[in-house]
Amino acid sequence: MDQVQALTSLFRAGNYDGLNGMDTVTVVTGRAVFTDPHTVAVGEGEGRLTITGDTILINTGSEPVVPDIPGLRASEYLVTSTDLIEATTLPKQLAIIGGGYLGLEFASIYRRFGSEVTLLEASPHILRREDDDIAAAVLPSSPTMALRS
């Protein structure tokens, strides 16, 4: 689990450094507010920076989505993908809700770490938004993994 945290930090730093080191990119970090559709003000006071552009891309990262399943939000066992990345102990058993690419990625990672993983998907197949040939390529071939309807 320490390696997961170290790797995550390394990737985040690498992404930042990679963009920040490009001549055509300026990375600005701080609290921002739109002052009009083409202008963003970052920071406060004398250090405030005003940025204008035809297109403004704001990369705030992502936030985990907790499905609207009765009782789920109140469960003491609920963990999000962010919680898993920040965890310092390996879960013995893990149920992952969602058979999209992120759910499959976490299922694969934690299964290889040694957790017993159950993947729950409401759709008849995993990767429902992908082409059938792509989804078929990730179907389990291991005897320790099985699909059930």
Stockholm file with secondary structure:
# STOCKHOLM 1.0

chainA/1-149         MDQVQALTSLFRAGNYDGLNGMDTVTVVTGRAVFTDPHTVAVGEGEGRLTITGDTILINTGSEPVVPDIPGLRASEYLVTSTDLIEATTLPKQLAIIGGGYLGLEFASIYRRFGSEVTLLEASPHILRREDDDIAAAVLPSSPTMALRS
#=GR chainA/1-149 SS CHHHHHHHHHHHHHHHHHHHTCTTCCCCCSCEEEEETTEEEESSGGGCEEEECSSCCCCCCCCCCCCCCTTTTTCTTCCCHHHHHHCSSCCSEEEEECCSHHHHHHHHHHHHHTCEEEEECSSSSSSTTSCHHHHHHTSCCSTTCCCCC
#=GC SS_cons         CHHHHHHHHHHHHHHHHHHHTCTTCCCCCSCEEEEETTEEEESSGGGCEEEECSSCCCCCCCCCCCCCCTTTTTCTTCCCHHHHHHCSSCCSEEEEECCSHHHHHHHHHHHHHTCEEEEECSSSSSSTTSCHHHHHHTSCCSTTCCCCC
//
